[in-house]
Amino acid sequence: MTTLFLIALCFVSCSILLYFEKHNFGWGKWVFKITASSAFVLIALTLADVSSPYSNWMLIGFGFSFLGDVFLIKSDEGTFFKIGIVSFALAHIAFIAAFISVGSFGLLFLITTIAALVLMVRSYRWLKPNISTDFKALVAMYIIIIGAMCALSGYAWEGNYRNGVLVGAFLFAVSDLFVAREKFIKSEFRNKLIGLPVYYLAQIFLALSLDR
């Protein structure tokens, strides 16, 4: 029941957040983004087994995701955007460590690796013409990290079936593309209208992978 309540809280808060994003109401963005992000962190905390390396790495990842969300509220400022990206990169690295801790080689790992490589190459080619020099290294590093996370979601699935890892990892990557589109390609509300619900859905799927 607690998990269902928190999932509902996350999506209700996300819906209200979208209203404030559309109308650019600063205080509303702070309140409802923090509320939505707190909800997926609380889901993870209620389901985690602190004796499990998988759970501990995932909790670290959710913590960095929360920090990234806070910094990206002011994503129009370059410094905050960069700190937010670094926070999310650290979240992906923590998820990578979690996936490795339960993983095993298998056919699905091969499939997710190929899919991740295609996603990485196409994403970088799409973004490269629009990225300023001071962001190129950061974006390239980030794409490599999230590609590794997507690939290793298949590794985690093979080794110790985790509901949500595959869908959560790839949805997280998709949501990142909308953040990149907003920053580097075209700034418009549609990026958040699609990207934010996809992002929170990704976090919920990843948090539910802790329910063993």
MARRORO-682561 format. One record per residue (C-alpha): residue in one letter; x, y, z. Coordinates in nm, 2 decimals, decimal comma. Layout:
N
<site><residuo>a</residuo><east>X</east><north>Y</north><up>Z</up></site>
...
This chain:
212
<site><residuo>m</residuo><east>0,00</east><north>0,00</north><up>0,00</up></site>
<site><residuo>t</residuo><east>0,28</east><north>0,24</north><up>0,09</up></site>
<site><residuo>t</residuo><east>0,45</east><north>0,17</north><up>-0,25</up></site>
<site><residuo>l</residuo><east>0,13</east><north>0,24</north><up>-0,44</up></site>
<site><residuo>f</residuo><east>0,07</east><north>0,56</north><up>-0,25</up></site>
<site><residuo>l</residuo><east>0,42</east><north>0,68</north><up>-0,33</up></site>
<site><residuo>i</residuo><east>0,39</east><north>0,59</north><up>-0,70</up></site>
<site><residuo>a</residuo><east>0,06</east><north>0,79</north><up>-0,71</up></site>
<site><residuo>l</residuo><east>0,23</east><north>1,08</north><up>-0,53</up></site>
<site><residuo>c</residuo><east>0,52</east><north>1,08</north><up>-0,78</up></site>
<site><residuo>f</residuo><east>0,29</east><north>1,10</north><up>-1,08</up></site>
<site><residuo>v</residuo><east>0,05</east><north>1,35</north><up>-0,93</up></site>
<site><residuo>s</residuo><east>0,34</east><north>1,57</north><up>-0,84</up></site>
<site><residuo>c</residuo><east>0,49</east><north>1,53</north><up>-1,18</up></site>
<site><residuo>s</residuo><east>0,16</east><north>1,63</north><up>-1,34</up></site>
<site><residuo>i</residuo><east>0,14</east><north>1,94</north><up>-1,13</up></site>
<site><residuo>l</residuo><east>0,51</east><north>2,01</north><up>-1,20</up></site>
<site><residuo>l</residuo><east>0,44</east><north>2,01</north><up>-1,57</up></site>
<site><residuo>y</residuo><east>0,17</east><north>2,28</north><up>-1,52</up></site>
<site><residuo>f</residuo><east>0,43</east><north>2,50</north><up>-1,34</up></site>
<site><residuo>e</residuo><east>0,69</east><north>2,42</north><up>-1,60</up></site>
<site><residuo>k</residuo><east>0,46</east><north>2,54</north><up>-1,87</up></site>
<site><residuo>h</residuo><east>0,38</east><north>2,86</north><up>-1,70</up></site>
<site><residuo>n</residuo><east>0,73</east><north>2,90</north><up>-1,56</up></site>
<site><residuo>f</residuo><east>0,63</east><north>2,94</north><up>-1,19</up></site>
<site><residuo>g</residuo><east>0,95</east><north>2,91</north><up>-1,00</up></site>
<site><residuo>w</residuo><east>0,83</east><north>2,81</north><up>-0,65</up></site>
<site><residuo>g</residuo><east>0,59</east><north>2,55</north><up>-0,80</up></site>
<site><residuo>k</residuo><east>0,88</east><north>2,39</north><up>-0,99</up></site>
<site><residuo>w</residuo><east>1,09</east><north>2,36</north><up>-0,67</up></site>
<site><residuo>v</residuo><east>0,81</east><north>2,22</north><up>-0,46</up></site>
<site><residuo>f</residuo><east>0,66</east><north>1,96</north><up>-0,69</up></site>
<site><residuo>k</residuo><east>0,99</east><north>1,85</north><up>-0,85</up></site>
<site><residuo>i</residuo><east>1,14</east><north>1,78</north><up>-0,51</up></site>
<site><residuo>t</residuo><east>0,81</east><north>1,61</north><up>-0,40</up></site>
<site><residuo>a</residuo><east>0,81</east><north>1,38</north><up>-0,71</up></site>
<site><residuo>s</residuo><east>1,18</east><north>1,30</north><up>-0,67</up></site>
<site><residuo>s</residuo><east>1,14</east><north>1,23</north><up>-0,30</up></site>
<site><residuo>a</residuo><east>0,87</east><north>0,98</north><up>-0,38</up></site>
<site><residuo>f</residuo><east>1,09</east><north>0,75</north><up>-0,58</up></site>
<site><residuo>v</residuo><east>1,37</east><north>0,78</north><up>-0,32</up></site>
<site><residuo>l</residuo><east>1,11</east><north>0,68</north><up>-0,05</up></site>
<site><residuo>i</residuo><east>1,00</east><north>0,38</north><up>-0,27</up></site>
<site><residuo>a</residuo><east>1,36</east><north>0,26</north><up>-0,29</up></site>
<site><residuo>l</residuo><east>1,41</east><north>0,31</north><up>0,09</up></site>
<site><residuo>t</residuo><east>1,10</east><north>0,11</north><up>0,18</up></site>
<site><residuo>l</residuo><east>1,19</east><north>-0,18</north><up>-0,05</up></site>
<site><residuo>a</residuo><east>1,57</east><north>-0,19</north><up>0,00</up></site>
<site><residuo>d</residuo><east>1,75</east><north>-0,47</north><up>0,18</up></site>
<site><residuo>v</residuo><east>2,05</east><north>-0,29</north><up>0,34</up></site>
<site><residuo>s</residuo><east>2,24</east><north>-0,62</north><up>0,36</up></site>
<site><residuo>s</residuo><east>2,24</east><north>-0,64</north><up>-0,02</up></site>
<site><residuo>p</residuo><east>2,52</east><north>-0,47</north><up>-0,22</up></site>
<site><residuo>y</residuo><east>2,26</east><north>-0,43</north><up>-0,50</up></site>
<site><residuo>s</residuo><east>2,02</east><north>-0,24</north><up>-0,28</up></site>
<site><residuo>n</residuo><east>2,30</east><north>-0,02</north><up>-0,14</up></site>
<site><residuo>w</residuo><east>2,44</east><north>0,08</north><up>-0,48</up></site>
<site><residuo>m</residuo><east>2,08</east><north>0,15</north><up>-0,60</up></site>
<site><residuo>l</residuo><east>2,01</east><north>0,37</north><up>-0,31</up></site>
<site><residuo>i</residuo><east>2,33</east><north>0,57</north><up>-0,38</up></site>
<site><residuo>g</residuo><east>2,21</east><north>0,60</north><up>-0,74</up></site>
<site><residuo>f</residuo><east>1,87</east><north>0,73</north><up>-0,63</up></site>
<site><residuo>g</residuo><east>2,04</east><north>0,98</north><up>-0,40</up></site>
<site><residuo>f</residuo><east>2,25</east><north>1,12</north><up>-0,69</up></site>
<site><residuo>s</residuo><east>1,94</east><north>1,13</north><up>-0,91</up></site>
<site><residuo>f</residuo><east>1,76</east><north>1,34</north><up>-0,65</up></site>
<site><residuo>l</residuo><east>2,05</east><north>1,58</north><up>-0,64</up></site>
<site><residuo>g</residuo><east>2,06</east><north>1,60</north><up>-1,02</up></site>
<site><residuo>d</residuo><east>1,69</east><north>1,68</north><up>-1,02</up></site>
<site><residuo>v</residuo><east>1,75</east><north>1,97</north><up>-0,78</up></site>
<site><residuo>f</residuo><east>2,03</east><north>2,12</north><up>-0,98</up></site>
<site><residuo>l</residuo><east>1,85</east><north>2,09</north><up>-1,31</up></site>
<site><residuo>i</residuo><east>1,56</east><north>2,31</north><up>-1,17</up></site>
<site><residuo>k</residuo><east>1,81</east><north>2,59</north><up>-1,26</up></site>
<site><residuo>s</residuo><east>1,93</east><north>2,42</north><up>-1,58</up></site>
<site><residuo>d</residuo><east>1,92</east><north>2,75</north><up>-1,77</up></site>
<site><residuo>e</residuo><east>2,24</east><north>2,84</north><up>-1,58</up></site>
<site><residuo>g</residuo><east>2,54</east><north>2,66</north><up>-1,72</up></site>
<site><residuo>t</residuo><east>2,71</east><north>2,58</north><up>-1,39</up></site>
<site><residuo>f</residuo><east>2,40</east><north>2,43</north><up>-1,24</up></site>
<site><residuo>f</residuo><east>2,34</east><north>2,23</north><up>-1,56</up></site>
<site><residuo>k</residuo><east>2,69</east><north>2,09</north><up>-1,55</up></site>
<site><residuo>i</residuo><east>2,66</east><north>2,00</north><up>-1,18</up></site>
<site><residuo>g</residuo><east>2,33</east><north>1,83</north><up>-1,25</up></site>
<site><residuo>i</residuo><east>2,48</east><north>1,63</north><up>-1,54</up></site>
<site><residuo>v</residuo><east>2,77</east><north>1,52</north><up>-1,31</up></site>
<site><residuo>s</residuo><east>2,52</east><north>1,41</north><up>-1,04</up></site>
<site><residuo>f</residuo><east>2,32</east><north>1,20</north><up>-1,29</up></site>
<site><residuo>a</residuo><east>2,65</east><north>1,05</north><up>-1,43</up></site>
<site><residuo>l</residuo><east>2,73</east><north>0,94</north><up>-1,07</up></site>
<site><residuo>a</residuo><east>2,38</east><north>0,80</north><up>-1,04</up></site>
<site><residuo>h</residuo><east>2,43</east><north>0,59</north><up>-1,36</up></site>
<site><residuo>i</residuo><east>2,77</east><north>0,47</north><up>-1,23</up></site>
<site><residuo>a</residuo><east>2,61</east><north>0,36</north><up>-0,90</up></site>
<site><residuo>f</residuo><east>2,34</east><north>0,17</north><up>-1,10</up></site>
<site><residuo>i</residuo><east>2,62</east><north>0,02</north><up>-1,31</up></site>
<site><residuo>a</residuo><east>2,78</east><north>-0,11</north><up>-0,99</up></site>
<site><residuo>a</residuo><east>2,45</east><north>-0,25</north><up>-0,87</up></site>
<site><residuo>f</residuo><east>2,39</east><north>-0,43</north><up>-1,20</up></site>
<site><residuo>i</residuo><east>2,74</east><north>-0,58</north><up>-1,19</up></site>
<site><residuo>s</residuo><east>2,68</east><north>-0,71</north><up>-0,84</up></site>
<site><residuo>v</residuo><east>2,40</east><north>-0,94</north><up>-0,95</up></site>
<site><residuo>g</residuo><east>2,49</east><north>-1,00</north><up>-1,32</up></site>
<site><residuo>s</residuo><east>2,58</east><north>-1,29</north><up>-1,54</up></site>
<site><residuo>f</residuo><east>2,66</east><north>-1,33</north><up>-1,91</up></site>
<site><residuo>g</residuo><east>2,38</east><north>-1,43</north><up>-2,15</up></site>
<site><residuo>l</residuo><east>2,20</east><north>-1,36</north><up>-2,47</up></site>
<site><residuo>l</residuo><east>2,00</east><north>-1,07</north><up>-2,33</up></site>
<site><residuo>f</residuo><east>2,32</east><north>-0,90</north><up>-2,22</up></site>
<site><residuo>l</residuo><east>2,45</east><north>-0,92</north><up>-2,58</up></site>
<site><residuo>i</residuo><east>2,12</east><north>-0,77</north><up>-2,71</up></site>
<site><residuo>t</residuo><east>2,12</east><north>-0,48</north><up>-2,46</up></site>
<site><residuo>t</residuo><east>2,49</east><north>-0,41</north><up>-2,54</up></site>
<site><residuo>i</residuo><east>2,42</east><north>-0,39</north><up>-2,91</up></site>
<site><residuo>a</residuo><east>2,12</east><north>-0,17</north><up>-2,84</up></site>
<site><residuo>a</residuo><east>2,32</east><north>0,06</north><up>-2,61</up></site>
<site><residuo>l</residuo><east>2,60</east><north>0,10</north><up>-2,87</up></site>
<site><residuo>v</residuo><east>2,35</east><north>0,20</north><up>-3,14</up></site>
<site><residuo>l</residuo><east>2,18</east><north>0,44</north><up>-2,89</up></site>
<site><residuo>m</residuo><east>2,52</east><north>0,59</north><up>-2,80</up></site>
<site><residuo>v</residuo><east>2,64</east><north>0,65</north><up>-3,15</up></site>
<site><residuo>r</residuo><east>2,31</east><north>0,79</north><up>-3,28</up></site>
<site><residuo>s</residuo><east>2,27</east><north>1,02</north><up>-2,98</up></site>
<site><residuo>y</residuo><east>2,62</east><north>1,16</north><up>-3,01</up></site>
<site><residuo>r</residuo><east>2,59</east><north>1,22</north><up>-3,39</up></site>
<site><residuo>w</residuo><east>2,25</east><north>1,39</north><up>-3,33</up></site>
<site><residuo>l</residuo><east>2,38</east><north>1,62</north><up>-3,06</up></site>
<site><residuo>k</residuo><east>2,74</east><north>1,69</north><up>-3,18</up></site>
<site><residuo>p</residuo><east>2,67</east><north>1,97</north><up>-3,43</up></site>
<site><residuo>n</residuo><east>2,49</east><north>2,17</north><up>-3,15</up></site>
<site><residuo>i</residuo><east>2,72</east><north>2,11</north><up>-2,86</up></site>
<site><residuo>s</residuo><east>2,95</east><north>2,40</north><up>-2,76</up></site>
<site><residuo>t</residuo><east>3,32</east><north>2,32</north><up>-2,71</up></site>
<site><residuo>d</residuo><east>3,30</east><north>2,35</north><up>-2,33</up></site>
<site><residuo>f</residuo><east>3,02</east><north>2,08</north><up>-2,32</up></site>
<site><residuo>k</residuo><east>3,16</east><north>1,83</north><up>-2,57</up></site>
<site><residuo>a</residuo><east>3,38</east><north>1,62</north><up>-2,33</up></site>
<site><residuo>l</residuo><east>3,11</east><north>1,62</north><up>-2,06</up></site>
<site><residuo>v</residuo><east>2,84</east><north>1,51</north><up>-2,30</up></site>
<site><residuo>a</residuo><east>3,06</east><north>1,24</north><up>-2,46</up></site>
<site><residuo>m</residuo><east>3,15</east><north>1,10</north><up>-2,11</up></site>
<site><residuo>y</residuo><east>2,79</east><north>1,10</north><up>-2,01</up></site>
<site><residuo>i</residuo><east>2,67</east><north>0,92</north><up>-2,32</up></site>
<site><residuo>i</residuo><east>2,94</east><north>0,65</north><up>-2,26</up></site>
<site><residuo>i</residuo><east>2,83</east><north>0,61</north><up>-1,89</up></site>
<site><residuo>i</residuo><east>2,46</east><north>0,58</north><up>-1,96</up></site>
<site><residuo>g</residuo><east>2,53</east><north>0,35</north><up>-2,25</up></site>
<site><residuo>a</residuo><east>2,72</east><north>0,12</north><up>-2,02</up></site>
<site><residuo>m</residuo><east>2,42</east><north>0,13</north><up>-1,77</up></site>
<site><residuo>c</residuo><east>2,18</east><north>0,03</north><up>-2,05</up></site>
<site><residuo>a</residuo><east>2,41</east><north>-0,25</north><up>-2,16</up></site>
<site><residuo>l</residuo><east>2,45</east><north>-0,38</north><up>-1,81</up></site>
<site><residuo>s</residuo><east>2,08</east><north>-0,39</north><up>-1,74</up></site>
<site><residuo>g</residuo><east>2,08</east><north>-0,70</north><up>-1,95</up></site>
<site><residuo>y</residuo><east>2,37</east><north>-0,84</north><up>-1,75</up></site>
<site><residuo>a</residuo><east>2,17</east><north>-0,78</north><up>-1,43</up></site>
<site><residuo>w</residuo><east>1,86</east><north>-0,95</north><up>-1,57</up></site>
<site><residuo>e</residuo><east>2,06</east><north>-1,25</north><up>-1,68</up></site>
<site><residuo>g</residuo><east>2,23</east><north>-1,30</north><up>-1,34</up></site>
<site><residuo>n</residuo><east>1,95</east><north>-1,24</north><up>-1,10</up></site>
<site><residuo>y</residuo><east>1,61</east><north>-1,14</north><up>-1,25</up></site>
<site><residuo>r</residuo><east>1,52</east><north>-0,79</north><up>-1,14</up></site>
<site><residuo>n</residuo><east>1,19</east><north>-0,66</north><up>-1,24</up></site>
<site><residuo>g</residuo><east>1,23</east><north>-0,32</north><up>-1,38</up></site>
<site><residuo>v</residuo><east>1,60</east><north>-0,30</north><up>-1,46</up></site>
<site><residuo>l</residuo><east>1,57</east><north>-0,33</north><up>-1,84</up></site>
<site><residuo>v</residuo><east>1,27</east><north>-0,09</north><up>-1,88</up></site>
<site><residuo>g</residuo><east>1,40</east><north>0,15</north><up>-1,61</up></site>
<site><residuo>a</residuo><east>1,75</east><north>0,18</north><up>-1,76</up></site>
<site><residuo>f</residuo><east>1,64</east><north>0,24</north><up>-2,12</up></site>
<site><residuo>l</residuo><east>1,36</east><north>0,48</north><up>-2,01</up></site>
<site><residuo>f</residuo><east>1,62</east><north>0,67</north><up>-1,81</up></site>
<site><residuo>a</residuo><east>1,83</east><north>0,70</north><up>-2,13</up></site>
<site><residuo>v</residuo><east>1,53</east><north>0,83</north><up>-2,33</up></site>
<site><residuo>s</residuo><east>1,45</east><north>1,09</north><up>-2,07</up></site>
<site><residuo>d</residuo><east>1,81</east><north>1,21</north><up>-2,08</up></site>
<site><residuo>l</residuo><east>1,77</east><north>1,26</north><up>-2,46</up></site>
<site><residuo>f</residuo><east>1,49</east><north>1,51</north><up>-2,39</up></site>
<site><residuo>v</residuo><east>1,71</east><north>1,69</north><up>-2,14</up></site>
<site><residuo>a</residuo><east>1,98</east><north>1,71</north><up>-2,41</up></site>
<site><residuo>r</residuo><east>1,72</east><north>1,83</north><up>-2,67</up></site>
<site><residuo>e</residuo><east>1,60</east><north>2,10</north><up>-2,44</up></site>
<site><residuo>k</residuo><east>1,96</east><north>2,22</north><up>-2,37</up></site>
<site><residuo>f</residuo><east>2,13</east><north>2,18</north><up>-2,71</up></site>
<site><residuo>i</residuo><east>1,87</east><north>2,13</north><up>-2,99</up></site>
<site><residuo>k</residuo><east>1,54</east><north>2,32</north><up>-2,92</up></site>
<site><residuo>s</residuo><east>1,41</east><north>2,46</north><up>-2,60</up></site>
<site><residuo>e</residuo><east>1,03</east><north>2,39</north><up>-2,58</up></site>
<site><residuo>f</residuo><east>0,78</east><north>2,27</north><up>-2,33</up></site>
<site><residuo>r</residuo><east>0,73</east><north>1,94</north><up>-2,53</up></site>
<site><residuo>n</residuo><east>1,07</east><north>1,82</north><up>-2,40</up></site>
<site><residuo>k</residuo><east>0,95</east><north>1,83</north><up>-2,04</up></site>
<site><residuo>l</residuo><east>0,60</east><north>1,72</north><up>-2,13</up></site>
<site><residuo>i</residuo><east>0,75</east><north>1,39</north><up>-2,25</up></site>
<site><residuo>g</residuo><east>1,08</east><north>1,38</north><up>-2,07</up></site>
<site><residuo>l</residuo><east>0,97</east><north>1,43</north><up>-1,71</up></site>
<site><residuo>p</residuo><east>0,70</east><north>1,15</north><up>-1,71</up></site>
<site><residuo>v</residuo><east>0,94</east><north>0,91</north><up>-1,88</up></site>
<site><residuo>y</residuo><east>1,21</east><north>1,00</north><up>-1,63</up></site>
<site><residuo>y</residuo><east>0,99</east><north>0,94</north><up>-1,32</up></site>
<site><residuo>l</residuo><east>0,86</east><north>0,62</north><up>-1,48</up></site>
<site><residuo>a</residuo><east>1,22</east><north>0,50</north><up>-1,52</up></site>
<site><residuo>q</residuo><east>1,30</east><north>0,58</north><up>-1,16</up></site>
<site><residuo>i</residuo><east>0,99</east><north>0,39</north><up>-1,04</up></site>
<site><residuo>f</residuo><east>1,08</east><north>0,08</north><up>-1,25</up></site>
<site><residuo>l</residuo><east>1,43</east><north>0,09</north><up>-1,11</up></site>
<site><residuo>a</residuo><east>1,31</east><north>0,14</north><up>-0,75</up></site>
<site><residuo>l</residuo><east>1,07</east><north>-0,16</north><up>-0,79</up></site>
<site><residuo>s</residuo><east>1,36</east><north>-0,38</north><up>-0,89</up></site>
<site><residuo>l</residuo><east>1,45</east><north>-0,37</north><up>-0,52</up></site>
<site><residuo>d</residuo><east>1,13</east><north>-0,56</north><up>-0,44</up></site>
<site><residuo>r</residuo><east>1,26</east><north>-0,92</north><up>-0,41</up></site>
